[in-house]
């Protein structure tokens, strides 16, 4: 059994589609199909159920997937050890990123890491599912690490460790002329029954505000969910509803007013790392840099 065939199998299993997997592997689809068929022949069983629209894992495929990931990770660890010994770190870092990282200089981090580790390929990847999906992707080994936001008083899911990095206040966004715009602070209880434009479920701001409303035993009507902070601010400005935005969010604040809330809310930003598998040398190097930068190094 060749390592590259296991890599091909994992790509198809994660993408659930041969076309996307071949694009991800930079491999023609016919060669990928031959590789998978060869692996199935070597194992004496089908690994996928192929349909018109997607491919699904068979029972044998489900059993093989975690073992294939372990084998690939072990091979990468061996390469890491050799490369470290000869003084040149090489590999790939699959990094999940949030849309709002205003208090984290992501561009600066990636630029410095690339300058110090030119042999590492950086693959930053956002997701529409927010922090919840990013954490799941780290747990499933689809990402190596991810910047996420989980309210500080919530526990990390099993298999995930969160390294706290920064906290960004979440403020109430109101349109100009709204009765609340001149208030020094607004309590969550006062927002009971109000209409809101919100980030999607799973986003850090939504996790924090949903929890705050639940604790205050208050209700709000969410009319629109938008996966873009600038659009959210524009809809608030147009009077479609109130909203919540991180203070450092890169939005046009000329047409909205930002008001503190009580109890105070925050976008707590952490680096999610897997605790159920060994970290690659590349991941350890990036974690070290993030810790150094967060400590002012």
KEVEXMI-522832 format. One line per field, with one value per residue: residue number from 1; x, y, z of N, C-alpha, C in turn. Coordinates in steps of 0.05 Angstrom, whole numbers. Layout:
REM residues N
seq = [NUM / ...]
n_x = [X / ...]
n_y = [Y / ...]
n_z = [Z / ...]
ca_x = [X / ...]
ca_y = [Y / ...]
ca_z = [Z / ...]
c_x = [X / ...]
c_y = [Y / ...]
c_z = [Z / ...]
END
This chain:
REM residues 297
seq = [1 / 2 / 3 / 4 / 5 / 6 / 7 / 8 / 9 / 10 / 11 / 12 / 13 / 14 / 15 / 16 / 17 / 18 / 19 / 20 / 21 / 22 / 23 / 24 / 25 / 26 / 27 / 28 / 29 / 30 / 31 / 32 / 33 / 34 / 35 / 36 / 37 / 38 / 39 / 40 / 41 / 42 / 43 / 44 / 45 / 46 / 47 / 48 / 49 / 50 / 51 / 52 / 53 / 54 / 55 / 56 / 57 / 58 / 59 / 60 / 61 / 62 / 63 / 64 / 65 / 66 / 67 / 68 / 69 / 70 / 71 / 72 / 73 / 74 / 75 / 76 / 77 / 78 / 79 / 80 / 81 / 82 / 83 / 84 / 85 / 86 / 87 / 88 / 89 / 90 / 91 / 92 / 93 / 94 / 95 / 96 / 97 / 98 / 99 / 100 / 101 / 102 / 103 / 104 / 105 / 106 / 107 / 108 / 109 / 110 / 111 / 112 / 113 / 114 / 115 / 116 / 117 / 118 / 119 / 120 / 121 / 122 / 123 / 124 / 125 / 126 / 127 / 128 / 129 / 130 / 131 / 132 / 133 / 134 / 135 / 136 / 137 / 138 / 139 / 140 / 141 / 142 / 143 / 144 / 145 / 146 / 147 / 148 / 149 / 150 / 151 / 152 / 153 / 154 / 155 / 156 / 157 / 158 / 159 / 160 / 161 / 162 / 163 / 164 / 165 / 166 / 167 / 168 / 169 / 170 / 171 / 172 / 173 / 174 / 175 / 176 / 177 / 178 / 179 / 180 / 181 / 182 / 183 / 184 / 185 / 186 / 187 / 188 / 189 / 190 / 191 / 192 / 193 / 194 / 195 / 196 / 197 / 198 / 199 / 200 / 201 / 202 / 203 / 204 / 205 / 206 / 207 / 208 / 209 / 210 / 211 / 212 / 213 / 214 / 215 / 216 / 217 / 218 / 219 / 220 / 221 / 222 / 223 / 224 / 225 / 226 / 227 / 228 / 229 / 230 / 231 / 232 / 233 / 234 / 235 / 236 / 237 / 238 / 239 / 240 / 241 / 242 / 243 / 244 / 245 / 246 / 247 / 248 / 249 / 250 / 251 / 252 / 253 / 254 / 255 / 256 / 257 / 258 / 259 / 260 / 261 / 262 / 263 / 264 / 265 / 266 / 267 / 268 / 269 / 270 / 271 / 272 / 273 / 274 / 275 / 276 / 277 / 278 / 279 / 280 / 281 / 282 / 283 / 284 / 285 / 286 / 287 / 288 / 289 / 290 / 291 / 292 / 293 / 294 / 295 / 296 / 297]
n_x = [17 / 14 / 36 / 18 / -30 / -62 / -64 / -92 / -141 / -158 / -166 / -209 / -247 / -255 / -271 / -315 / -323 / -298 / -279 / -269 / -231 / -190 / -175 / -156 / -112 / -82 / -83 / -99 / -166 / -176 / -129 / -133 / -179 / -161 / -121 / -152 / -183 / -143 / -125 / -171 / -173 / -127 / -141 / -185 / -238 / -294 / -287 / -316 / -383 / -409 / -447 / -489 / -483 / -447 / -396 / -397 / -372 / -361 / -374 / -324 / -293 / -302 / -277 / -224 / -210 / -194 / -148 / -117 / -107 / -76 / -31 / -11 / 0 / 40 / 80 / 90 / 110 / 158 / 185 / 187 / 222 / 270 / 278 / 282 / 329 / 366 / 362 / 322 / 256 / 200 / 137 / 65 / 16 / -48 / -92 / -145 / -187 / -220 / -271 / -271 / -217 / -196 / -165 / -122 / -63 / -64 / -43 / 8 / 28 / 27 / 61 / 110 / 119 / 124 / 170 / 208 / 202 / 209 / 203 / 154 / 88 / 34 / -34 / -85 / -154 / -219 / -287 / -357 / -386 / -368 / -337 / -353 / -354 / -301 / -274 / -293 / -270 / -216 / -217 / -231 / -187 / -183 / -164 / -103 / -95 / -133 / -159 / -206 / -269 / -295 / -340 / -310 / -325 / -344 / -332 / -279 / -291 / -286 / -222 / -200 / -158 / -157 / -121 / -118 / -118 / -134 / -182 / -240 / -283 / -354 / -403 / -466 / -499 / -533 / -579 / -571 / -607 / -637 / -671 / -636 / -585 / -558 / -548 / -506 / -497 / -529 / -574 / -579 / -629 / -662 / -665 / -701 / -748 / -734 / -717 / -668 / -609 / -566 / -504 / -488 / -509 / -461 / -419 / -371 / -390 / -445 / -449 / -434 / -473 / -522 / -518 / -516 / -568 / -599 / -584 / -604 / -656 / -683 / -714 / -704 / -719 / -694 / -685 / -654 / -596 / -529 / -467 / -424 / -392 / -391 / -436 / -475 / -471 / -488 / -542 / -562 / -556 / -593 / -639 / -661 / -657 / -629 / -560 / -500 / -432 / -361 / -315 / -268 / -281 / -276 / -311 / -355 / -366 / -392 / -446 / -473 / -485 / -447 / -457 / -442 / -457 / -492 / -495 / -425 / -401 / -358 / -313 / -279 / -218 / -183 / -132 / -145 / -125 / -109 / -118 / -117 / -83 / -15 / 23 / 48 / 115 / 112 / 63 / 75 / 115 / 87 / 50 / 85 / 103 / 56 / 44 / 89 / 81 / 32 / 48 / 76 / 124]
n_y = [-24 / 42 / 106 / 152 / 136 / 130 / 184 / 203 / 176 / 199 / 252 / 247 / 226 / 269 / 310 / 289 / 284 / 271 / 308 / 356 / 335 / 319 / 369 / 393 / 360 / 371 / 337 / 298 / 277 / 226 / 198 / 200 / 169 / 119 / 109 / 105 / 60 / 22 / 20 / 1 / -49 / -72 / -75 / -107 / -92 / -46 / 24 / 69 / 91 / 107 / 159 / 199 / 252 / 255 / 223 / 172 / 145 / 76 / 24 / 1 / 42 / 82 / 59 / 57 / 111 / 143 / 114 / 120 / 174 / 176 / 147 / 179 / 225 / 205 / 194 / 246 / 267 / 240 / 262 / 314 / 309 / 295 / 340 / 380 / 364 / 374 / 427 / 455 / 471 / 442 / 433 / 435 / 482 / 481 / 527 / 551 / 609 / 665 / 713 / 762 / 787 / 830 / 847 / 815 / 812 / 784 / 784 / 803 / 762 / 717 / 736 / 742 / 689 / 663 / 688 / 670 / 615 / 594 / 547 / 526 / 515 / 558 / 552 / 586 / 586 / 607 / 599 / 590 / 572 / 592 / 597 / 549 / 511 / 513 / 493 / 440 / 424 / 424 / 384 / 341 / 334 / 362 / 412 / 440 / 477 / 531 / 597 / 618 / 636 / 628 / 636 / 655 / 628 / 580 / 510 / 478 / 435 / 363 / 336 / 382 / 437 / 502 / 560 / 618 / 683 / 738 / 791 / 821 / 874 / 869 / 907 / 942 / 956 / 1010 / 1047 / 1115 / 1164 / 1130 / 1113 / 1091 / 1109 / 1150 / 1131 / 1115 / 1063 / 1000 / 953 / 881 / 862 / 904 / 899 / 862 / 832 / 863 / 875 / 843 / 844 / 793 / 756 / 691 / 629 / 598 / 632 / 673 / 722 / 713 / 667 / 689 / 729 / 701 / 669 / 709 / 731 / 687 / 679 / 725 / 716 / 737 / 754 / 758 / 780 / 753 / 778 / 776 / 739 / 749 / 735 / 771 / 826 / 879 / 883 / 871 / 918 / 956 / 940 / 949 / 1004 / 1018 / 1010 / 960 / 930 / 922 / 908 / 869 / 882 / 870 / 913 / 926 / 913 / 916 / 959 / 1008 / 1059 / 1106 / 1111 / 1086 / 1076 / 1057 / 1024 / 1009 / 948 / 917 / 860 / 864 / 844 / 801 / 785 / 732 / 711 / 654 / 604 / 545 / 481 / 412 / 363 / 309 / 284 / 279 / 338 / 368 / 388 / 436 / 458 / 464 / 502 / 546 / 555 / 569 / 618 / 648 / 650 / 679 / 728 / 743 / 753 / 798 / 793]
n_z = [0 / -20 / 5 / -21 / -44 / 0 / 15 / -29 / -21 / 28 / 12 / -25 / 10 / 46 / 13 / -13 / -66 / -130 / -168 / -140 / -104 / -138 / -158 / -111 / -101 / -144 / -188 / -245 / -257 / -277 / -264 / -208 / -200 / -217 / -179 / -132 / -144 / -149 / -96 / -71 / -95 / -74 / -21 / -24 / -22 / -30 / -21 / -27 / -40 / -100 / -128 / -171 / -155 / -112 / -71 / -23 / 39 / 48 / 98 / 106 / 87 / 125 / 169 / 151 / 145 / 194 / 207 / 161 / 163 / 209 / 192 / 150 / 180 / 213 / 175 / 158 / 205 / 208 / 164 / 183 / 227 / 201 / 168 / 207 / 231 / 191 / 188 / 160 / 160 / 132 / 98 / 105 / 127 / 147 / 159 / 196 / 192 / 221 / 201 / 227 / 257 / 283 / 328 / 324 / 289 / 235 / 182 / 192 / 224 / 189 / 150 / 177 / 194 / 144 / 126 / 163 / 158 / 102 / 74 / 85 / 66 / 68 / 81 / 89 / 110 / 107 / 134 / 123 / 165 / 212 / 279 / 304 / 262 / 246 / 291 / 290 / 242 / 255 / 294 / 262 / 233 / 185 / 185 / 210 / 251 / 281 / 283 / 329 / 360 / 421 / 474 / 535 / 582 / 566 / 556 / 519 / 463 / 467 / 453 / 434 / 447 / 472 / 462 / 494 / 466 / 456 / 470 / 446 / 453 / 446 / 417 / 417 / 358 / 330 / 288 / 266 / 303 / 331 / 392 / 430 / 418 / 445 / 495 / 551 / 565 / 552 / 577 / 570 / 582 / 569 / 514 / 503 / 460 / 416 / 346 / 306 / 264 / 249 / 258 / 229 / 261 / 302 / 293 / 328 / 352 / 351 / 383 / 433 / 441 / 438 / 484 / 523 / 519 / 532 / 586 / 608 / 604 / 560 / 497 / 427 / 360 / 303 / 241 / 196 / 175 / 165 / 134 / 138 / 163 / 146 / 113 / 151 / 184 / 146 / 139 / 190 / 191 / 153 / 180 / 187 / 232 / 298 / 317 / 331 / 339 / 337 / 370 / 342 / 291 / 221 / 194 / 163 / 204 / 201 / 193 / 233 / 303 / 359 / 419 / 486 / 521 / 577 / 616 / 600 / 535 / 497 / 444 / 448 / 429 / 407 / 395 / 365 / 377 / 362 / 412 / 411 / 378 / 353 / 345 / 285 / 267 / 240 / 257 / 311 / 308 / 288 / 329 / 370 / 350 / 350 / 405 / 422 / 396 / 420 / 471 / 466 / 440]
ca_x = [0 / 31 / 27 / 4 / -57 / -77 / -69 / -114 / -165 / -166 / -176 / -236 / -265 / -261 / -285 / -339 / -326 / -273 / -270 / -257 / -208 / -168 / -166 / -141 / -87 / -69 / -80 / -121 / -186 / -173 / -108 / -143 / -197 / -144 / -108 / -171 / -190 / -120 / -126 / -194 / -166 / -107 / -155 / -205 / -265 / -300 / -284 / -336 / -407 / -409 / -473 / -487 / -476 / -426 / -387 / -400 / -356 / -373 / -366 / -295 / -281 / -304 / -257 / -198 / -204 / -177 / -122 / -102 / -98 / -54 / -8 / -1 / 12 / 65 / 100 / 97 / 127 / 184 / 197 / 193 / 246 / 293 / 282 / 292 / 357 / 384 / 360 / 302 / 229 / 183 / 111 / 41 / 0 / -76 / -99 / -172 / -187 / -246 / -273 / -264 / -194 / -185 / -145 / -100 / -50 / -61 / -25 / 35 / 36 / 33 / 85 / 134 / 123 / 134 / 197 / 225 / 199 / 201 / 197 / 127 / 66 / 12 / -61 / -107 / -180 / -243 / -310 / -382 / -398 / -357 / -319 / -362 / -345 / -272 / -266 / -299 / -251 / -191 / -222 / -233 / -161 / -185 / -148 / -83 / -100 / -153 / -166 / -235 / -279 / -314 / -342 / -290 / -335 / -352 / -310 / -272 / -300 / -267 / -203 / -191 / -148 / -159 / -101 / -130 / -100 / -142 / -210 / -249 / -310 / -376 / -420 / -492 / -500 / -559 / -579 / -573 / -634 / -650 / -673 / -614 / -559 / -544 / -545 / -479 / -497 / -555 / -574 / -590 / -658 / -676 / -667 / -721 / -768 / -724 / -710 / -639 / -594 / -546 / -485 / -500 / -504 / -434 / -400 / -364 / -408 / -471 / -448 / -434 / -499 / -543 / -514 / -524 / -598 / -610 / -579 / -621 / -684 / -694 / -718 / -702 / -727 / -672 / -698 / -635 / -570 / -510 / -440 / -406 / -396 / -398 / -465 / -491 / -471 / -505 / -570 / -569 / -558 / -618 / -662 / -673 / -656 / -604 / -539 / -477 / -407 / -337 / -306 / -247 / -290 / -270 / -336 / -360 / -381 / -403 / -475 / -484 / -474 / -439 / -464 / -435 / -480 / -488 / -467 / -407 / -396 / -331 / -305 / -255 / -204 / -165 / -122 / -154 / -105 / -119 / -104 / -121 / -63 / 11 / 26 / 71 / 134 / 102 / 43 / 88 / 129 / 67 / 39 / 106 / 103 / 31 / 48 / 109 / 69 / 12 / 62 / 90 / 151]
ca_y = [0 / 66 / 129 / 171 / 126 / 137 / 212 / 206 / 167 / 219 / 276 / 241 / 222 / 295 / 327 / 275 / 290 / 266 / 332 / 374 / 322 / 321 / 397 / 396 / 345 / 379 / 312 / 294 / 261 / 198 / 186 / 196 / 146 / 94 / 106 / 95 / 33 / 5 / 17 / -17 / -76 / -82 / -81 / -127 / -82 / -19 / 44 / 90 / 87 / 129 / 167 / 220 / 278 / 254 / 196 / 167 / 124 / 51 / 17 / -3 / 68 / 96 / 47 / 64 / 140 / 152 / 101 / 132 / 200 / 171 / 138 / 203 / 242 / 193 / 199 / 275 / 271 / 230 / 283 / 337 / 303 / 296 / 367 / 395 / 356 / 387 / 456 / 468 / 461 / 441 / 421 / 451 / 489 / 486 / 546 / 563 / 637 / 678 / 738 / 785 / 783 / 857 / 850 / 797 / 820 / 759 / 788 / 805 / 735 / 700 / 747 / 735 / 660 / 656 / 698 / 653 / 587 / 596 / 521 / 518 / 526 / 567 / 549 / 597 / 579 / 615 / 581 / 604 / 562 / 606 / 583 / 522 / 493 / 513 / 474 / 413 / 417 / 416 / 358 / 320 / 335 / 376 / 435 / 435 / 497 / 551 / 620 / 615 / 652 / 614 / 651 / 646 / 611 / 554 / 491 / 469 / 408 / 341 / 333 / 409 / 455 / 530 / 578 / 645 / 703 / 766 / 795 / 845 / 881 / 868 / 930 / 943 / 975 / 1022 / 1067 / 1143 / 1173 / 1110 / 1122 / 1081 / 1117 / 1168 / 1119 / 1107 / 1033 / 988 / 926 / 861 / 860 / 925 / 892 / 840 / 838 / 880 / 861 / 844 / 833 / 777 / 738 / 664 / 612 / 586 / 654 / 681 / 743 / 701 / 650 / 705 / 744 / 681 / 661 / 732 / 734 / 664 / 684 / 747 / 707 / 756 / 743 / 778 / 770 / 756 / 780 / 769 / 730 / 755 / 726 / 793 / 847 / 904 / 881 / 874 / 946 / 970 / 934 / 964 / 1032 / 1021 / 1008 / 934 / 919 / 927 / 888 / 867 / 883 / 874 / 941 / 929 / 904 / 935 / 967 / 1036 / 1066 / 1133 / 1111 / 1072 / 1084 / 1034 / 1029 / 987 / 934 / 907 / 855 / 868 / 821 / 802 / 765 / 720 / 698 / 633 / 587 / 518 / 460 / 385 / 350 / 280 / 274 / 292 / 361 / 369 / 409 / 461 / 468 / 473 / 527 / 568 / 560 / 584 / 646 / 661 / 656 / 700 / 753 / 751 / 762 / 822 / 787]
ca_z = [0 / -22 / 20 / -38 / -48 / 24 / 12 / -48 / -8 / 48 / -2 / -35 / 33 / 57 / -7 / -22 / -95 / -143 / -182 / -120 / -93 / -158 / -158 / -86 / -103 / -168 / -202 / -263 / -244 / -285 / -248 / -181 / -200 / -220 / -153 / -113 / -152 / -142 / -67 / -65 / -103 / -55 / 5 / -29 / -15 / -39 / 0 / -32 / -56 / -119 / -138 / -191 / -145 / -92 / -63 / 6 / 49 / 57 / 125 / 105 / 84 / 151 / 186 / 141 / 145 / 216 / 205 / 139 / 173 / 228 / 176 / 137 / 201 / 221 / 154 / 159 / 229 / 201 / 147 / 201 / 243 / 184 / 159 / 230 / 235 / 171 / 191 / 143 / 165 / 108 / 102 / 99 / 150 / 140 / 181 / 195 / 201 / 224 / 186 / 244 / 274 / 284 / 349 / 318 / 264 / 220 / 160 / 203 / 233 / 166 / 136 / 193 / 193 / 118 / 124 / 180 / 150 / 74 / 63 / 94 / 49 / 85 / 68 / 106 / 99 / 123 / 131 / 128 / 189 / 236 / 297 / 309 / 241 / 246 / 312 / 280 / 221 / 269 / 307 / 241 / 219 / 160 / 190 / 230 / 272 / 272 / 301 / 334 / 383 / 438 / 499 / 554 / 603 / 555 / 554 / 492 / 457 / 471 / 431 / 426 / 467 / 464 / 473 / 494 / 454 / 458 / 474 / 432 / 463 / 428 / 422 / 404 / 335 / 325 / 267 / 276 / 310 / 348 / 420 / 446 / 408 / 463 / 521 / 557 / 565 / 549 / 588 / 552 / 588 / 554 / 486 / 500 / 440 / 394 / 321 / 302 / 242 / 264 / 245 / 229 / 284 / 300 / 293 / 355 / 362 / 355 / 407 / 457 / 446 / 444 / 512 / 540 / 519 / 547 / 614 / 616 / 598 / 541 / 470 / 405 / 334 / 283 / 215 / 174 / 183 / 143 / 140 / 130 / 182 / 132 / 105 / 176 / 191 / 127 / 144 / 214 / 183 / 137 / 197 / 186 / 259 / 313 / 311 / 349 / 324 / 352 / 368 / 322 / 265 / 199 / 181 / 161 / 227 / 198 / 191 / 255 / 330 / 375 / 447 / 503 / 533 / 604 / 622 / 577 / 518 / 485 / 424 / 459 / 407 / 415 / 375 / 370 / 369 / 369 / 435 / 408 / 359 / 355 / 328 / 267 / 273 / 228 / 275 / 336 / 302 / 286 / 356 / 384 / 340 / 360 / 434 / 424 / 388 / 439 / 495 / 459 / 431]
c_x = [18 / 18 / 10 / -25 / -74 / -83 / -92 / -141 / -176 / -178 / -204 / -256 / -273 / -277 / -312 / -344 / -299 / -262 / -256 / -231 / -184 / -157 / -148 / -114 / -70 / -62 / -104 / -140 / -184 / -151 / -117 / -162 / -182 / -131 / -127 / -179 / -168 / -120 / -148 / -187 / -145 / -120 / -177 / -233 / -269 / -298 / -304 / -360 / -410 / -437 / -468 / -475 / -452 / -417 / -389 / -382 / -372 / -365 / -335 / -281 / -280 / -282 / -229 / -191 / -187 / -150 / -105 / -91 / -74 / -28 / 5 / 13 / 39 / 87 / 109 / 115 / 155 / 199 / 205 / 219 / 271 / 299 / 292 / 321 / 376 / 379 / 340 / 274 / 213 / 157 / 89 / 27 / -28 / -88 / -128 / -172 / -216 / -247 / -264 / -241 / -180 / -163 / -121 / -89 / -44 / -41 / 4 / 45 / 44 / 58 / 111 / 140 / 134 / 163 / 216 / 224 / 191 / 195 / 169 / 106 / 43 / -14 / -82 / -134 / -202 / -265 / -335 / -395 / -387 / -340 / -327 / -352 / -315 / -261 / -271 / -279 / -223 / -194 / -221 / -207 / -163 / -170 / -127 / -89 / -121 / -156 / -197 / -243 / -301 / -316 / -325 / -299 / -346 / -327 / -304 / -283 / -278 / -248 / -192 / -181 / -148 / -137 / -111 / -109 / -108 / -172 / -218 / -278 / -330 / -396 / -446 / -491 / -528 / -558 / -581 / -602 / -649 / -650 / -649 / -587 / -543 / -540 / -516 / -476 / -525 / -554 / -587 / -620 / -674 / -680 / -687 / -743 / -759 / -718 / -681 / -631 / -570 / -526 / -497 / -493 / -476 / -412 / -395 / -383 / -436 / -471 / -449 / -461 / -522 / -542 / -523 / -554 / -610 / -606 / -597 / -651 / -698 / -696 / -713 / -710 / -704 / -685 / -680 / -609 / -551 / -482 / -419 / -412 / -403 / -427 / -483 / -493 / -489 / -534 / -580 / -574 / -584 / -643 / -675 / -673 / -631 / -584 / -518 / -452 / -383 / -326 / -286 / -256 / -286 / -295 / -338 / -378 / -393 / -433 / -489 / -473 / -469 / -442 / -455 / -460 / -472 / -506 / -449 / -403 / -369 / -328 / -278 / -241 / -183 / -154 / -130 / -134 / -116 / -104 / -105 / -101 / -37 / 12 / 50 / 90 / 126 / 82 / 55 / 103 / 110 / 56 / 59 / 107 / 79 / 34 / 68 / 97 / 48 / 23 / 79 / 118 / 156]
c_y = [25 / 90 / 148 / 162 / 132 / 167 / 218 / 198 / 187 / 244 / 271 / 239 / 249 / 312 / 316 / 280 / 287 / 291 / 351 / 362 / 324 / 349 / 403 / 383 / 354 / 354 / 308 / 274 / 231 / 184 / 181 / 172 / 120 / 89 / 94 / 66 / 13 / -1 / -2 / -46 / -88 / -90 / -102 / -118 / -54 / 0 / 66 / 79 / 111 / 134 / 189 / 245 / 277 / 225 / 195 / 144 / 99 / 46 / 14 / 24 / 84 / 85 / 56 / 93 / 149 / 139 / 112 / 159 / 196 / 164 / 162 / 221 / 231 / 197 / 228 / 281 / 262 / 250 / 307 / 333 / 305 / 325 / 385 / 389 / 370 / 417 / 470 / 456 / 464 / 428 / 441 / 458 / 497 / 502 / 557 / 591 / 647 / 703 / 762 / 777 / 809 / 861 / 832 / 806 / 795 / 762 / 790 / 778 / 718 / 709 / 739 / 705 / 651 / 665 / 679 / 624 / 586 / 569 / 510 / 531 / 532 / 565 / 559 / 592 / 589 / 595 / 597 / 595 / 574 / 588 / 554 / 503 / 492 / 493 / 445 / 405 / 410 / 389 / 335 / 318 / 346 / 403 / 428 / 452 / 516 / 573 / 619 / 634 / 635 / 630 / 638 / 627 / 584 / 536 / 484 / 441 / 387 / 339 / 360 / 424 / 483 / 546 / 606 / 666 / 732 / 767 / 822 / 851 / 880 / 890 / 928 / 964 / 984 / 1042 / 1095 / 1150 / 1153 / 1119 / 1113 / 1093 / 1135 / 1156 / 1111 / 1077 / 1023 / 959 / 906 / 858 / 881 / 919 / 870 / 849 / 854 / 862 / 865 / 833 / 819 / 763 / 710 / 649 / 599 / 607 / 663 / 701 / 731 / 683 / 666 / 719 / 724 / 673 / 684 / 735 / 711 / 668 / 706 / 740 / 727 / 743 / 765 / 764 / 775 / 755 / 771 / 759 / 735 / 747 / 746 / 817 / 874 / 905 / 884 / 903 / 962 / 965 / 947 / 993 / 1038 / 1018 / 981 / 920 / 928 / 905 / 888 / 866 / 884 / 902 / 946 / 920 / 925 / 941 / 997 / 1044 / 1094 / 1134 / 1094 / 1083 / 1058 / 1041 / 1005 / 974 / 923 / 882 / 856 / 841 / 824 / 779 / 754 / 703 / 679 / 619 / 558 / 498 / 433 / 374 / 320 / 268 / 290 / 316 / 359 / 390 / 436 / 474 / 479 / 499 / 550 / 575 / 576 / 613 / 661 / 669 / 678 / 727 / 762 / 761 / 787 / 818 / 796]
c_z = [0 / -7 / 3 / -43 / -23 / 24 / -7 / -36 / 12 / 34 / -13 / -12 / 45 / 38 / -16 / -52 / -108 / -157 / -163 / -108 / -113 / -160 / -133 / -88 / -126 / -185 / -221 / -252 / -252 / -269 / -219 / -180 / -201 / -193 / -133 / -119 / -145 / -112 / -59 / -73 / -84 / -28 / 1 / -22 / -26 / -15 / -3 / -46 / -74 / -129 / -159 / -180 / -125 / -87 / -33 / 14 / 55 / 86 / 126 / 102 / 110 / 170 / 178 / 146 / 169 / 215 / 183 / 148 / 192 / 213 / 162 / 157 / 210 / 201 / 154 / 183 / 223 / 184 / 164 / 216 / 226 / 176 / 182 / 235 / 216 / 170 / 173 / 147 / 140 / 115 / 95 / 125 / 140 / 164 / 177 / 206 / 203 / 207 / 202 / 263 / 278 / 305 / 345 / 290 / 248 / 197 / 170 / 212 / 210 / 151 / 151 / 192 / 166 / 115 / 140 / 171 / 120 / 61 / 70 / 76 / 68 / 69 / 87 / 93 / 118 / 119 / 137 / 154 / 215 / 253 / 302 / 288 / 240 / 267 / 303 / 259 / 234 / 282 / 286 / 225 / 190 / 161 / 211 / 255 / 263 / 293 / 304 / 357 / 397 / 464 / 521 / 575 / 592 / 552 / 525 / 488 / 463 / 447 / 422 / 450 / 456 / 478 / 471 / 484 / 460 / 462 / 462 / 441 / 440 / 436 / 407 / 382 / 330 / 303 / 280 / 281 / 327 / 377 / 437 / 439 / 428 / 491 / 526 / 558 / 563 / 560 / 568 / 557 / 573 / 524 / 481 / 480 / 416 / 370 / 315 / 274 / 256 / 246 / 246 / 255 / 280 / 300 / 322 / 367 / 368 / 380 / 432 / 462 / 451 / 474 / 530 / 542 / 535 / 577 / 625 / 613 / 580 / 514 / 450 / 379 / 314 / 255 / 193 / 187 / 159 / 152 / 132 / 148 / 169 / 123 / 129 / 184 / 172 / 132 / 169 / 207 / 169 / 154 / 197 / 214 / 273 / 307 / 333 / 332 / 343 / 348 / 346 / 294 / 244 / 183 / 180 / 184 / 225 / 198 / 213 / 281 / 345 / 404 / 463 / 515 / 561 / 608 / 597 / 562 / 505 / 465 / 434 / 438 / 417 / 391 / 382 / 360 / 377 / 393 / 433 / 389 / 362 / 336 / 310 / 276 / 262 / 247 / 301 / 332 / 301 / 313 / 372 / 376 / 350 / 389 / 438 / 418 / 409 / 465 / 490 / 449 / 402]
END
